[in-house]
Amino acid sequence: MTQINLNQLTKAIAGESLFTAARLTAQAGDRVGIIGANGTGKSTLAHIIAGTDTDYTGQRTVTDDVVLVPQIAPTAGRSGGQSMLDRIRRALAQRPAILILDEPSANLDDDHQRWLTTQLLHFTGLLVVISHDRELLTAVATQIWSLEDHQFTQYNGGFQEFTTYREQRRENALSQYQHEQAERRKLKQAVQARHEKAERIRKGSRNMSQAERANSRSIREQNAGKMERGARALRDRAERQTTAVKPHEAAALKLVATDLPPVTGKRLVAAEDLHLKRGRHDLLHHARFDITPGERVALVGPNGCGKSTLITAILDHAPHTRLAPSARVGYFHQDMTELPAAKTVWQVMAAATALDADRTRQVMGAFGLTARFYDRLVGDLSGGEQVKLQLLAILVSASNLLILDEPTNYLDLPALQALEDYLIGYPGTVLFVAHDQEFRQHVATRTLVFKDRQLVDPAQTAQGTPATDLPRLQFEYDQAMLAPELDTARLQELRQQMAAIKGEK
């Protein structure tokens, strides 16, 4: 039985159409993934389905109760991830016939993302998920509602099938455009050839006598006229034939090292014997790591393990951390309150960028902030659009070290792909936190994992590098014991450090 039926539905804001949906349907057991660019109306459609937005035209038929878990809600002092989990648990406990989740995985760590996927796969009602999380969509969605060019379209099939279909459609459109352009060039060449031949016919042969030229003028003009009429027919055919539109492709922007401030030294970020606490909670013991120029390092671990706290310690030059003097940091931490609401998008970007105006616009376009956004006030942007703006202002700044704390949250799929491409080609150094596993796999050249209050490099550990500082501490202890002058205080400190590590193991 169909539980959601939307026909010829249109949502307008300030007299302008936000989106239309010719026909969208879903029934019990369906798991619908809604995708589209930020600010285009995905959350608005969710509120229309839920009945909390009634300002639209067209037909809406929803036959059962709906529970909507919005993207943004009061957190009551809890983290965004904890707040979302609480709201999802409460929603599932109600056993609604229709459940709508708006960006449910945005702030969840890997373990809770797996929990969410399992819960949604076992949900027996009609599920609607608004998400940019490719892994979640691939695992859960059985159909896709895609919002492009202000139009919702329904695709029956999973996210991977939809992605394949969309790419094939783009390739077919590009192939058709290229074929038509080639045909048009041929026709234009044929038109030019006919015009040139008509001109030669009018002039006649160089070997013609004066009398022959005079006697043949009429017939030559007739033949030339026929040739030109044929040329006009070919030209009209060429103009009628060109119907395909070239698919939009964001121009790739590849930075080079000379675009960034120079780096000196072999280590850009380092920590040695770092103890990290948040309040009374121990987060790291004896942490040691180096980040060299050109690396893209992902910090991985459960919510609350200390990833953001470690970033703050590095930026604050906390004891036992080192930030190279040549490091010029671009720091993204998703605080929209820092954006000047009364300035335009272009004013913000122009003040932040170290690139020329054309290249800045190129980067903005790749992330979906095209020319129509330049004169818009920051305060009028959607939450997702403000995330893009804040992130872009960091990416184009005069930085050689990007520190990005959850840059993928609330980015739409095109912007997520643009960020991947940008960072993969970035000639500087990147330290980032991202719960999007596919993004991490594509971007990171190295991973540091928070595990049992240690910072572990899985790649190095797999090669036999100790996951703790115990061997180093034992070596220092042995050296201290053999020293001419016995430093009993240092020996006691080393014994305590080794005992702490052994106790945690």
ABEGO torsion letter per residue (X at the ends): XBABBBBGBBBBBGGBBABBBABBBBBBGBBBBBBEBBGAGAAAAAAAAAGABABBBEBBBBABBBBBBBABBBAGGBBAAAAAAAAAAAAAAAGBABBBBBGAAAABBAAAAAAAAAAAAABABBBBBBBABAAAAAAABABBBBBBGGBBBBBBEBAAAAAAAAAAAAAAAAAAAAAAAAAAAAAAAAAAAAAAAAAAAAAEBAABBAAAAAAAAAAAAAAAAAAAAAAAAAAAAAAAABABBBBBBBBBBBBBAAABBBBBEABABBBBGBBBBBEABBABBGBBBBBBBGBBBBBBEBBGAGAAAAAAAAAAGBBGBBBBAABBBBBBAGBAAABBAABBAAAAAAAABABBAAAAAAAAAAAGBBAAAAABBAAABBAAAAAAAAAAAAAABBBABBBBBGAABGBBAAAAAAAAAAAAABABBBBBBBABAAAAAAABABBBBBBGGBBBBAAAAAAGBBABAAAAAAAAAAAAAABABBBAAAAAAAAAAAAAAAAAX
